[in-house]
Amino acid sequence: METLSRDERLRLMKFVCSFAWTDLEVTQVEREMVRELVDRLGFDAEERAEIDAWIDTPPPPEEVDPTDIPSAHRRQFVDAVRALLESDGVTEVERENFRVFEELIA
């Protein structure tokens, strides 16, 4: 993931945050997972504020279109979203949305 450009890393985080909202509740564990990923990817203060906003209020659906993910990065996006979902247990709604996500970017 560290090889992604700044815009690609932000897009990744937008997807991760949107999946945190799938069950309409962002748990503390999910927030911690997002923070860890933000730290690992080395975002600056402005980028962190943008990501914090997405974890507090979900990104608009039209801004998280899976078909916009470059094919070279799709596996990284799937892996990051899966890690977030598994961090606090996967609900049936999350499982179904993840299945659709994987189909759309396959």
C-alpha positions in Angstrom: 0.0 0.0 0.0 2.9 2.3 0.6 3.5 2.4 -3.2 0.2 4.0 -3.8 0.2 7.7 -4.7 -1.3 10.3 -2.3 -4.6 10.3 -4.2 -4.8 6.5 -4.4 -4.1 6.3 -0.6 -6.8 8.8 0.1 -9.2 6.8 -2.2 -8.3 3.7 -0.3 -9.1 5.3 3.0 -12.4 6.6 1.7 -13.4 3.0 0.8 -12.2 1.7 4.2 -14.2 4.4 6.0 -17.3 3.7 3.8 -17.1 0.0 4.8 -16.8 0.9 8.4 -20.2 2.5 8.0 -21.8 -0.5 6.3 -23.7 -1.6 9.4 -24.5 2.1 10.3 -22.1 2.0 13.3 -18.4 2.6 13.5 -17.0 0.7 16.4 -14.0 1.7 18.5 -12.1 -1.2 17.1 -12.8 0.0 13.5 -11.7 3.5 14.5 -8.5 2.1 15.9 -7.9 0.1 12.7 -8.4 3.2 10.6 -6.0 5.2 12.8 -3.4 2.4 12.5 -3.7 2.4 8.7 -3.5 6.2 8.6 -0.3 6.1 10.7 1.2 3.3 8.5 0.4 5.2 5.3 2.0 8.4 6.6 -0.8 10.9 6.0 -0.2 14.6 6.8 -2.4 16.6 9.2 -4.7 17.9 6.4 -5.2 14.4 5.0 -5.8 13.0 8.5 -8.5 15.6 9.1 -10.2 14.5 5.8 -10.1 10.9 6.9 -11.4 11.7 10.4 -14.4 13.4 8.7 -15.1 10.2 6.7 -15.0 8.1 9.9 -17.4 10.5 11.6 -19.7 10.8 8.6 -19.7 8.3 5.7 -18.3 9.5 2.4 -21.1 10.1 -0.3 -21.8 6.9 -2.2 -21.0 8.4 -5.5 -17.4 9.0 -4.3 -16.8 5.3 -3.6 -17.4 3.7 -6.9 -15.5 0.4 -7.0 -15.2 0.5 -10.8 -13.0 3.6 -10.4 -10.3 1.6 -8.6 -7.4 1.0 -10.9 -7.0 -2.7 -11.6 -3.4 -2.7 -10.4 -4.6 -1.7 -7.0 -7.8 -3.7 -6.5 -6.2 -6.5 -4.4 -4.8 -3.9 -2.0 -8.3 -2.3 -1.6 -9.9 -5.7 -1.1 -7.3 -6.7 1.5 -7.7 -3.4 3.4 -11.5 -3.5 3.5 -11.4 -7.2 4.5 -9.0 -6.4 7.4 -11.3 -3.6 8.6 -14.4 -5.8 8.5 -12.7 -8.7 10.3 -11.3 -6.4 13.0 -14.6 -6.5 15.0 -16.4 -9.4 13.4 -18.3 -9.4 10.1 -22.0 -8.9 10.1 -24.3 -10.3 7.5 -24.8 -6.9 5.9 -21.0 -6.3 5.8 -20.5 -9.8 4.3 -23.0 -9.1 1.5 -21.7 -5.6 0.8 -18.2 -7.0 0.6 -19.3 -9.8 -1.7 -20.8 -7.2 -4.1 -17.7 -5.0 -3.8 -15.4 -8.0 -4.8 -17.7 -8.8 -7.7 -17.7 -5.2 -9.0 -13.9 -5.0 -9.0 -13.1 -8.5 -10.2 
